[in-house]
Structures are given as C-alpha cells and as structure tokens.
Amino acid sequence: MQGDDGNVNDSAQVSDIDRLAALQAIDRRLKERRDRMTALAGEADGYELELERKRQAVVTLTAERDSLELRRAEMDRQLELSGVKIRDNRMRMNRIRNSTELLALQREIDLSKEANAQTEDELLRVMETLETLAAQLTAAQEALQAIESQAADAVAERRAQADALRQEVEAEIGARDELANGMDPQLRSKYEMIFDRRGGNAVVAAVDGICTGCRMRIPPQFYNELLKFPDRFRQCPNCHRILFWRAPAS
C-alpha cells in the first residue's frame, strides 16, 4: 500500500487500490492549489472592484457638486438680474403719475421680491448641500487615495501567487494523466465521481472495522473479506467510498 503522501511503495506489487490512493493524493494537491488560485483571484478582483467603486464614488460626487455649482451660479445671476429690474422699476415709479400704472408697477416689484425670496431660500439649500458634498467628496478622495496606494501591490502579489500555483498545477497534471491513463477507465470514472461528491475524500482506510471516511462500523463479514483480499476493489456499504485496509496503531 502507498504511504500517506501518495507515493506507491516500490517493494509491493502495485494494485488498483494503490493507484487510486496515489491518484487521490495528486488530486487533493491539485484541488488545494486550484482552490487557492480561485481564492487569490477573488481577492485580487475584490481589490480592483473596491478600487473601481471608490473611483466611481468620486466621479459621482464630483458630478453632483459641479451640477449644483452651475445651479448656484444660475441663481446668483437670476438674483442679480432681478435686483437690477427692481431698481429700474423703482426709478420708473418716480416718473409715473397715473395711479393705475403705479399700482401695476408696484405689483410687478412685489412679485419680483417674492420670486427673489424663493430663489434665496433655494440658494441657501443648495449652498448647504454643496458644503455637505464637499465633505463627502474629500472623504471619498481620501479613501480612494488610501486604497490606490496598496491595491496595485496587493493585486500584483496575488496574481503572481496565482500564476506560480498555475505552473505547479500544469506540472503535476502530466503526472496525474500518466497515472490515470494506466488505470481501468470504469474504475477511474467511479473514483472521480466519488472524489467530486465526497469533497476529495474517495479512497479511505478501514481500521479496526471502522470506515475512516464516514466513521461507521463495517459489517464483520465484509471487513474480514477486506482483510483477506486487501487489493480487491471494495466500497464502504454506508458511504460508498473506496476502502483499503490499514492495521490499527499499536
């Protein structure tokens, strides 16, 4: 039987169970590396996504600020023009002697004042909003600057680690294929199905009548046959993992 590291013992005849256990050791290493590659890619993507979110926050706040600045400037111009119009109307009142025209002109001045009051109220709200936006924009810019200073290095480091793991995976796939191609296709297919369904734990030891995969007791007759013919392909009656016999620790 192979050792725990998946290397087949050269002094013993290599059985299907030996090959399956060796294949599982390789597949576990491959799975571990691929899972780590996925995690590293996720971390790098997370940095880039967070960086993009913070950039977009700065862009959005800047656009809102600029739009309000335009609105503020427009209201300033409206107030200035309205003030000029009110002054002109007051000067005209000094030259008008007709009471009807005077009342009409006074009504126009009053309406202009009411409109100005509304504009001034809106201008005050805009200026308060601009003050709030300025604080939010400063905070967003500082947050962006903080992540920009570390995101590039963090992403590069994780991409490099993932590339290194990818090279290790590619190097080991050749050994895996060589081992798998020398096995019975149906046996290999059954092993691969169990490996996927059981989270990378397809070939397990039976120790002292117990399946170490599911921790359930094996029927005595089944266990005795496993002891008598340890190289035969057998599956646990409970979890259907592939079994090999191992002597209990003394």
KAGI-V851857 format. One record per backbone hydrogen bond with DSSP energy under -1.0 kcal/mol. NH is the residue of the N-H (numbers start at 1). CO is the residue of the C=O. E is the energy in kcal/mol with one decimal. If there is no record, write none. Layout:
nh;co;e
NH;CO;E
NH;CO;E
This chain:
nh;co;e
3;7;-2.1
6;3;-1.9
12;9;-1.2
19;15;-2.3
20;16;-2.6
21;17;-2.6
22;18;-2.5
23;19;-2.8
24;20;-2.6
25;21;-2.1
26;22;-1.8
27;23;-2.9
28;24;-2.7
29;25;-1.7
30;26;-2.7
31;27;-2.9
32;28;-2.8
33;29;-2.4
34;30;-2.8
35;31;-2.9
36;32;-2.1
37;33;-2.7
38;34;-2.5
39;35;-2.4
40;36;-2.9
41;37;-2.6
42;38;-2.4
43;39;-2.4
44;40;-2.6
45;41;-2.8
46;42;-2.2
47;43;-2.2
48;44;-2.3
49;45;-2.9
50;46;-2.7
51;47;-2.5
52;48;-2.3
53;49;-2.5
54;50;-2.3
55;51;-2.2
56;52;-2.7
57;53;-2.2
58;54;-1.9
59;55;-2.3
60;56;-2.9
61;57;-2.6
62;58;-2.4
63;59;-2.4
64;60;-2.4
65;61;-2.6
66;62;-2.7
67;63;-2.3
68;64;-2.3
69;65;-2.5
70;66;-2.0
71;67;-2.1
72;68;-3.0
73;69;-2.4
74;70;-2.4
75;71;-2.4
76;72;-2.3
77;73;-2.0
78;74;-2.2
79;75;-2.7
80;76;-2.2
81;77;-2.8
82;78;-2.7
83;79;-2.4
84;80;-2.0
85;81;-2.3
86;82;-2.4
87;83;-2.2
88;84;-2.4
89;85;-2.4
90;86;-2.2
91;87;-2.0
92;88;-2.0
93;89;-1.9
95;92;-1.5
102;98;-2.3
103;99;-2.6
104;100;-2.2
105;101;-2.5
106;102;-2.6
107;103;-2.4
108;104;-2.0
109;105;-2.2
110;106;-2.6
111;107;-2.4
112;108;-2.0
113;109;-2.2
114;110;-2.3
115;111;-2.4
116;112;-2.4
117;113;-2.4
118;114;-2.1
119;115;-2.4
120;116;-2.9
121;117;-2.1
122;118;-2.5
123;119;-2.8
124;120;-2.2
125;121;-2.0
126;122;-2.6
127;123;-2.5
128;124;-2.2
129;125;-2.5
130;126;-2.7
131;127;-1.9
132;128;-2.1
133;129;-3.0
134;130;-2.4
135;131;-1.7
136;132;-2.4
137;133;-3.1
138;134;-2.1
139;135;-2.2
140;136;-2.6
141;137;-2.6
142;138;-2.2
143;139;-2.4
144;140;-2.4
145;141;-2.5
146;142;-2.2
147;143;-2.0
148;144;-2.5
149;145;-1.5
151;147;-3.2
154;150;-2.5
155;151;-3.1
156;152;-2.3
157;153;-2.5
158;154;-2.1
159;155;-2.6
160;156;-2.2
161;157;-2.2
162;158;-2.4
163;159;-2.3
164;160;-2.3
165;161;-2.3
166;162;-2.3
167;163;-2.0
168;164;-1.8
169;165;-2.6
170;166;-2.6
171;167;-2.1
172;168;-1.9
173;169;-2.0
176;172;-2.4
177;173;-3.1
178;174;-2.2
179;175;-2.0
180;176;-3.0
181;177;-2.9
183;180;-1.8
188;184;-2.8
189;185;-2.6
190;186;-2.2
191;187;-2.4
192;188;-2.7
193;189;-2.0
194;190;-2.2
195;191;-2.9
196;192;-2.1
197;193;-2.2
198;194;-2.6
200;195;-3.2
204;242;-2.9
206;244;-2.8
207;210;-2.4
210;207;-1.4
211;216;-2.6
212;205;-2.5
215;211;-2.2
218;209;-2.8
223;219;-2.5
224;220;-2.6
225;221;-2.1
226;222;-1.8
227;223;-2.1
228;224;-2.1
229;225;-2.7
232;229;-1.5
236;241;-3.1
240;236;-1.6
242;202;-2.9
243;234;-2.8
244;204;-1.7
246;206;-2.0
